[in-house]
Amino acid sequence: MAAEPDLRCYLVTGAGTPEHITEVAAAAARGGAGVVQVRSKPIDAGDLLELTVSVARAVAEANPATKVLVDDRVDVAAAAMARGENVHGVHVGQSDLPVADVRRLLGEDAVIGLTTGTRELVEAANVHAAAGLIDYVGCGPYKPTPTKDSGREPLGVEAYRELAELSAVPMVAIGSVTAEDAPALAATGVAGVAVVRALMNAGDPAGYAARIVRAFSPAGAGAPGGADGNGNEESR
């Protein structure tokens, strides 16, 4: 499988013009976001491919170490990767293509993430991890979020301790996460946090991403959370 991505600060793109999405993705990468997931719904495959390429090129220029993934659409990720764009894999949900098929389609070097959110889903993901099919799991929702309705109850901080320990691969917390939440979540053992609205709406996305990264460093553990570049709290 691919080298383990830096999951501490994981941007999931949200609403906005393609230009805004691309600008925020590049800024977050400059701030240290290790993963940018291109998610835009509803959108045609052709438009998603165009957006993905735009984000991938901007991110490669801003921070070559940042991985670019596509949400759900394995076909779009495969097309971009076949073109030689700076796209590294996908994140899929429980109702998307089975991860065994995703791995066959994208190859052993692709980064593949899988959505979980319960003990049972994490245990099932461990089977996929043992087979070399996934690199990390997303787990949520942390708090109620309007961005994506999983149908699962919010987990809160304490639930992540057990789930992160149970998981055979690194875990990313998601669901209305802010920079203020990052220190408490870092203490649970999760590898990082996925953020949508907090970064998409931040006045200073690079600074916001940097604060999240610091929360997951030894010096930043337990440090107070933060606001965006304008001093405002944001949410996913």
C-alpha positions in Angstrom: 0.0 0.0 0.0 0.9 3.6 -0.2 3.0 5.4 2.4 0.8 6.4 5.3 -0.8 9.8 4.8 -0.5 12.6 7.3 -4.1 12.6 8.7 -3.7 15.2 11.4 -5.5 17.9 9.4 -7.8 16.5 6.7 -9.8 19.0 4.6 -13.0 17.8 3.0 -14.0 20.4 0.4 -17.5 21.8 0.7 -19.8 24.3 -1.0 -18.4 27.1 -3.1 -17.3 28.0 -6.6 -14.5 25.9 -8.1 -12.2 28.9 -7.7 -13.0 29.2 -4.0 -12.6 25.4 -3.4 -9.3 25.4 -5.1 -8.0 28.4 -3.2 -9.0 27.0 0.2 -7.5 23.6 -0.7 -4.2 25.2 -1.6 -4.2 27.4 1.5 -5.0 24.4 3.8 -2.1 22.5 2.2 0.3 25.4 2.8 -0.8 25.3 6.4 0.0 21.7 6.8 -3.1 19.8 5.9 -1.9 16.3 4.9 -5.0 15.3 3.0 -7.5 17.1 0.8 -10.6 15.2 -0.1 -12.5 16.6 -3.1 -16.2 16.3 -2.3 -18.8 18.2 -4.2 -22.4 16.9 -4.3 -24.4 16.9 -6.5 -22.1 17.2 -9.4 -21.6 15.6 -12.8 -18.6 13.3 -13.2 -17.0 15.6 -15.8 -17.3 18.6 -13.6 -16.0 16.6 -10.6 -13.0 15.5 -12.7 -12.3 19.1 -13.7 -12.6 20.3 -10.1 -10.3 17.5 -8.9 -7.7 18.3 -11.4 -7.8 22.0 -10.5 -7.5 21.2 -6.8 -4.8 18.6 -7.4 -2.6 21.0 -9.3 -3.0 23.8 -6.8 -2.3 21.5 -3.9 0.8 20.1 -5.6 2.2 23.6 -6.0 1.3 24.6 -2.4 2.6 21.5 -0.6 3.8 18.4 -2.6 3.4 16.2 0.5 -0.3 16.7 0.7 -2.4 13.8 -0.6 -5.5 14.5 -2.8 -8.4 12.0 -2.6 -11.8 11.9 -4.3 -14.9 11.2 -2.3 -16.9 8.2 -3.5 -16.2 8.4 -7.2 -13.6 5.8 -7.9 -14.0 6.4 -11.7 -13.1 10.0 -11.3 -10.1 9.2 -9.2 -8.9 6.5 -11.6 -9.3 8.9 -14.6 -7.2 11.6 -12.8 -4.6 9.2 -11.7 -4.3 7.7 -15.2 -3.7 11.2 -16.5 -0.8 11.5 -14.1 -2.5 14.2 -12.0 -1.6 14.7 -8.3 -4.4 12.4 -7.1 -3.6 9.6 -4.7 -6.9 7.7 -4.1 -10.4 7.8 -2.8 -12.5 7.8 0.3 -15.5 5.5 0.1 -18.6 5.0 2.2 -20.4 1.8 3.3 -22.7 1.9 0.3 -20.1 2.6 -2.3 -18.0 0.1 -4.3 -16.5 -2.6 -2.1 -13.0 -1.8 -1.0 -11.7 -5.0 -2.6 -12.9 -3.8 -6.0 -11.6 -0.3 -5.3 -8.1 -1.6 -4.5 -8.1 -3.7 -7.7 -9.1 -0.7 -9.8 -6.7 1.8 -8.3 -3.8 -0.4 -7.4 -1.6 -1.1 -4.4 -0.2 2.4 -4.2 -3.5 4.2 -3.9 -4.7 5.7 -0.6 -8.1 4.2 0.3 -10.2 5.4 3.2 -13.4 3.9 4.5 -16.2 5.4 6.5 -17.1 3.9 9.9 -18.8 5.2 13.0 -19.7 2.2 15.2 -17.8 -0.6 16.9 -19.3 -3.1 14.4 -18.2 -1.0 11.4 -14.7 -0.6 12.8 -14.4 -4.4 13.4 -15.5 -5.0 9.8 -13.0 -2.4 8.6 -10.2 -4.3 10.5 -10.9 -7.3 8.2 -10.3 -5.1 5.2 -7.2 -3.7 6.8 -5.7 -7.1 7.4 -6.2 -7.8 3.7 -4.4 -4.7 2.7 -7.4 -3.0 1.3 -7.7 0.2 3.3 -5.2 2.7 4.7 -7.3 4.5 7.3 -10.9 4.9 8.4 -13.1 8.0 8.9 -15.3 7.8 12.0 -18.3 9.9 12.9 -20.2 11.9 13.3 -18.4 13.6 16.2 -21.3 16.1 16.6 -24.5 16.6 14.6 -23.6 18.0 11.2 -25.7 19.4 8.2 -22.9 18.4 5.8 -23.7 14.7 5.7 -26.5 12.6 7.3 -25.0 9.2 8.2 -28.1 8.1 10.2 -25.8 7.4 13.2 -25.9 9.1 16.6 -23.1 11.6 17.4 -20.2 9.9 19.1 -18.8 12.7 21.3 -15.2 12.6 22.5 -15.2 9.6 24.8 -16.4 7.1 22.2 -13.3 7.7 20.1 -11.0 6.3 22.8 -12.4 2.8 22.4 -12.9 3.0 18.6 -9.4 4.4 18.0 -7.9 1.6 20.1 -10.0 -1.0 18.3 -9.1 0.2 14.8 -6.3 -1.6 13.0 -5.6 1.4 10.9 -5.4 5.2 11.7 -8.7 6.8 12.5 -9.9 10.3 11.5 -12.7 11.9 13.5 -15.3 13.8 11.4 -18.6 15.6 12.0 -18.8 19.3 12.9 -15.2 19.3 14.1 -13.4 22.6 14.7 -9.9 23.6 15.7 -11.1 24.0 19.2 -12.1 20.3 19.3 -8.8 19.1 18.0 -6.8 18.9 21.3 -9.5 16.8 23.0 -9.8 14.5 20.0 -6.0 14.2 19.7 -6.0 12.9 23.3 -8.3 10.0 22.4 -5.8 8.4 20.0 -7.3 9.4 16.7 -4.8 10.2 14.0 -6.5 13.4 13.0 -9.7 15.3 12.3 -11.6 15.9 9.0 -13.0 19.4 8.7 -15.3 20.9 6.1 -17.0 24.2 7.0 -14.4 25.3 9.5 -11.8 25.4 6.8 -14.0 26.3 3.9 -15.2 29.4 5.8 -12.1 30.4 7.6 -10.7 33.8 7.1 -7.2 32.3 7.1 -7.4 28.6 6.0 -3.6 28.2 6.2 -3.5 29.4 9.8 -6.5 27.3 10.7 -5.0 24.2 9.3 -1.7 24.9 11.1 -3.5 25.1 14.5 -5.1 21.8 13.9 -1.7 20.2 13.0 -0.2 21.7 16.2 -2.9 20.1 18.3 -1.7 16.7 17.1 2.0 17.4 17.8 3.5 16.6 21.2 3.9 20.3 22.0 0.4 21.1 20.9 -1.4 18.3 22.8 -3.7 19.8 25.3 -3.2 23.3 24.0 -6.3 25.5 23.7 -8.3 25.4 20.5 -8.7 28.3 18.2 -10.7 30.5 16.0 -10.3 31.2 12.3 -8.0 34.0 11.0 -10.6 36.6 11.9 -11.0 35.3 15.5 -14.3 33.5 14.8 -15.2 30.0 15.7 -16.2 27.9 12.7 -17.8 24.5 12.4 -17.9 21.7 9.9 
